[in-house]
């Protein structure tokens, strides 16, 4: 079980740190759109791997403490396929708060398809409407958006 989760985490971290060197200034510019496009895919792959392994079958495939969703690793997760802690809680739809890596991602969203596939901390929280706060990398991105406001490109 650990091998699959560690592999998926490594892929997510490699994607998040893939940068192109700027030879004129010596700084690095992140290709965020490509990273963000891949985040949801990695988060869902991790969730799928954890659910299919069903490490604690009688506990709904969760590893950790006080998880009420399915296929979570960590503690206090309610979404599906989250890795970390305090992910996917207090959402009005089961399509929100899923496939996150890190802590405090995908919480307290109203509507559908909010706060999914985030890596880092404090991403995709408190969104209204639909399709907000998804696919963020880093910290404190895609929060407090209204209907179709995005949060996907922060």
N, C-alpha and C positions, 0 to 999 in steps of 0.2 A: 504494500500500500504506500509506504513512504517513497519508494522509487518513483511512482507515477506522479505523486504530488510534488516531489522535489524537482523532477524533470520539467513539469509544467511551470513551476515557479521560476526555474532557471530560464526557461524560454521567455517568460514574461519580463523578467529583469533584463535579459539581453536585449529584448526589443525596446524596453524603456530607456536603455542606456546607449542604444545605437546612435551615434552622432557623427556628423561630418566635421572634420577640422577646418577651420577658417584660417588659411595660411597668412592672410594679411594682418589679422589682429591676434591670432593665437587663441581665440575663443572658440567655443563649440556651438553650433546651431543645431537644435533638435528637429528632426523631421516628424513633427507631432502628428500630422494627419495619418501617416503610415502607422505610427505607433498606436494611435487611438483606434484605427481600423482593426488592428490585431488584438487589442485588449479584450474585447468581448469574446472573440474566438477562443483565446486562452482561458478566460474565466469559465466559459461554458464547457470547454474540454476538461478542465479540472473537475467541475461539477459532475460531468458525465462519468469520469473515471471513478470518482469517489462513490457515486451512486451505484455504479455497476459492480464495484468491489464489495459493497455492502459490508463494511468491516464489523459493524455491530448490528446484525440483522434484526434482532429484536428491539433495537432502539432506532429503527428507521434509517440506518446507514450513516449516523452521525458519530464523529469522534470528538470528544471534548465535553464540556460542561454546559448543561441547560440549553441545548439546541432543540428547537421545535420544528425546524424545516426538515429538508431531506438532503443527505449527502454533504453535510458541513463538517469542516475541520476547524477546531478552535472552541470558542465559548460564546454563549449568548447570541447565537445566530438563529434567525427564523426564515430566511430565504432558502433558496435551493442552490447547492454547489458553491457555498462561500468558504473561503479559507481565511482565517484570522479570528477577530472577535468583534462582537456588536455589529453584525451586518444583517441587512434585510429585515429589520424590525419595524413594527407599527405601520405597515403599508396597507392600503385599502384593496390592493389587487395582488393576486399571486404572480402576476407578470412583472412585478417590481421588486427590486432589491436582490437580484439573483446573480450568481457567478462573479462575486467580488473577491478581491485579494487584499488583505490589509485589515484595517480597523475602522469602525464607524462609517461604513459605506452603505448606501442604499436604504436609508431609514426614513420613516415618516413621510412617505410620498402618497399623494392622492392621485387617482387616475390610473392609467395603465402604462406599462413599459417604461417606468422611471427608475433611475438609479441602478442600472445593470452594468456588469462587466467593467468595474472600476478597479484600479490598482493604486494603492497608497493609503491615505487616511483622510477621512472627512469628505468624501466625494459622493455626489448624487443623492443628497439629502434634502428633504423639505420641498420637493417639487410638486406642482399641481398640473393638471391636464394630462397629456400623454407624450411619450417619447422625449423626456427631459432628463438631463444629468447622467447620460450614458457614456461609457467608453473613455473615462478620464484616467490620466496617469499623473501621479504626484499627490498633492494634498490640497484640500479645500477647493475643488473644482466642481462645477455643475450643480450648485446648490441654489435653492430659492428661485427656481424658474417657474414661469406660468405656462399656459398652454402653448405647445410647440415652440418654445423659446430656445430650445437646444440645450446648451450646456455640454454638448458633445464636442465642441471644438475649443474648449478652454484649456 
